Amino acid sequence: MKQILVVEDDTTISLVLKAYLEREHYSVRQAYTCQEAKDMFESHSPDLILMDITLPDDSGWNLLQFVRARSACPVIMLTALGTIQDKLQGLKQGADDYITKPFIGEEITARVDAVLRRSTRVFEQEDAKYFGSLKVNFKSHSVQLNGTELRFTPKDLDLLLYLLNHPNQTMTREQLIENVWGFDYEGSERAVDLAINRIRQTLRDWRTEEGEITTIRGLGYQARVKI
């Protein structure tokens, strides 16, 4: 069951949204402030966020930036701010859709359905690529999970970036040795297996439904991600 996080400070509107979404068999969590939304986002990893812009403790724009710095989670803005400039701002900052109030409940559920159908867990923004909650910057050679930078040895990082740069492609040990360790490497292919084990340990909190480093028996390894 897909989980929706509703971020809306008006209790009545929040309950209406919850009722419509649950009727369509979504699981719904409710947050009434930006801080509550951040806490729920980090602890429950929702499949989609439906958020207001005007919240009591902070702006929905800042909440959107917070989410986008950590995840490709789809976001639908739901607000009374209906100018073209507001809509453009929301879409440019990474919102997947923008709905103005007042709204029709059936339209909300239809938009949620549509965004979830077309959403991809791989999301690109500037120099970074998101694999769900895993943010990878291929230029700066940095990897973050839920906003926290992960530490790898230089060779392990090179191996991970190579696999993620070729998502859902099976790479043999020979290919990995050649492209990561180099033509002049004279060690054992066992180095690949050991590096993969270390990478998996560092990525242990990466949700398997978003991606994982898998072993293709008899062939090699693959960065399996949801496209």
N, C-alpha and C positions, 0 to 999 in steps of 0.2 A: 504494500500500500504506500503510495507516494505521500510524502509529508510536506505540508505547506505551513510556512511561518507567516502569520498575519501580524503586521506591525501597524497598529491603529489605536490612537489614544481615546477615541470616542467609543465608549463601551457598547452602545447600541449598534453602531455600524460594525464593530468587531464581531458581535454576536450574530448579526445578519450574515456577514461574510462566512463565518464559521458554519452556520446552518446550511447555506447554499453549497459550500464545498464538501461538507460531510454527506450531503444528499447524493453527491457524485462520487462518494466512496474515497475521499481524501482524508488523511489524518491531519488534524489542524492543531497547531500550537499558537497561542496568542501572546503578544508582547505589547505593552502600552507606552514604553519609552525606548529611546535608542539604546540605553544601557541594557535593558532587559533583552532587547533584540540581539545585541552583541553576545550576551551570555548564552542565549538559546542557540544562536547560530553556531557558536564554537562547541557547545556541548551536544547538540543534536544533529548537526549537518543536514538541514532541510533540503528537499529537492527543488523547492521554489520559494521565493519570498515575495509577498504582496505587501507593499509598504506605502504609508502616507509620507508626505514630505514635511508637513508641519507637526512636529512632536514637542512635548513639553520640555525636554531636557537638551535637545540638540536638533540639528537639521537632518532631514532625510537624505539630503545631498551628501552629508558627511558619513551617514550610515552606508550609503551606496558605495562611497569610496572605500570604506572599511571592508565591505564584502568583496569588492573587486580586487583589493590588494591581497586577498587570501583565497579566492575561489572563483570558479566559473559558474557558480550557482545562478540559475535564471532569476531575474528580478523584474517584477511588474510594479511600476509606480501607480498609485491610486490617490488622486489629490484633487482639491478644488482649484489648484493653480493650473489654469487651462490655456494660457497664452502659447503662441507658437514658440516663443523664446524658451518658455519653461519645458515644453515638450522636446525641443532640440537639445536643451541642456541635459535633460535626462537621458536621451538616447546617446548623445556624445559621451556621457560619463559611464556608459555601459549598461543602461537599463535595456531589457529585452522588449518591453512594451510600456505604454503610458496610457492610463485611463483616467478620465476626468469625472468628478462628481457633479451632479448626482448620477448614479449608475443603475443599471438593471442587473439583477442577480444572475440571470441566465447568461448575460454578456460576460460577466466576470468568469464564470466557470468555462465558457467557451474559449475565452482568451487564455486562461490557465491551461486548458487542454492543448491549445494550439502551440503555446510556447514550450510546453513539455515535449510535444511531438517533435518539434524542430530543434530543440536545444541539443547542444553537443557538450560533452564534458571536456572537450579540448577547445580552449578559448585563447585567441591570440590578442595581445595588447602591446603595442610598441615592440620592444625587444624581448618581451616575455611571452611564454606560452604556458597556459594553465592546463593541467591534467587533473580536473576536479580540484581538490584542495592543494595539489602539488604545483607550485609555481617555479618554472625553470627559465632562467635567463641565460641564453646560449652565448651572449656577447660578454657578459661579466663573469660567466662560469659560476653562477650561484643557484642554489636550490633552496626553496622554502616550503615548509609544510604547515598549513594553517597559520601563516605569518611568521613562523619561527625558522630561522636559517639552520640548515642541516650541515654537518661537518663530515667531509669525506677526505680520504687521502687523495692526492692529485690523480693517481692512476685510476682509482675507483670512480672518481668524479668524471674523468674522461670516458670511462666505460659506460657509466650511466647516461651521460649526455649523448653518446653515440647511439645507444639503444633507443633513447627517447626521440632522437632526431630521425629515427627510422621506425616509427610506431607500428606495431602489429606485423612486423617483418621478422622472420626467423633468421638469426645470424649464427653461423657455425663458429666453433671455437677458432678455426683457422682464420675466418674473416675478422673476428674480434682481435686476435693476435696481430694480424696484419695491419688493421686500421687503428688500433689503440696502442699496442706495444711497439709496432713498427717492424719493417722488414728485417732489421738486423737483430731482432730479439732471438736469443739462443736458449731461453729457458723452457720449462715444461708448460704444456697447455693447462696443467693443473692450476696455474696462476689465475686463469679465467674463472674456474670454479670457486676458488677461494675468494676472489674479488666479488663475485656474485653473492656469495654467502654474507660477506660484510655489508654489501649494499642492501640486501634484504633486511638485515638486522637494523640498519639505520632507517629504512622505510617501513618499519614494522607497524607504525600507526597510520600508514596510508591505506585508505579504505579499499578493499579488494574490488568493490563494484566500480571504483573509479579507475583502477589500474594496478598492475603488479608485474614483477619480473618473473616470467614463467620459464620452466624447463620444457623444451620440446624433445621428448625422449628420442635418443639416437641421432638428433640433428644439432641442437644447440640451444640458444636462449632467445627470448622475445620480450620486448616491453609491450605487454598487452594493455591497451587502453580502450575506453569506450569512445567510439567516434559517432 
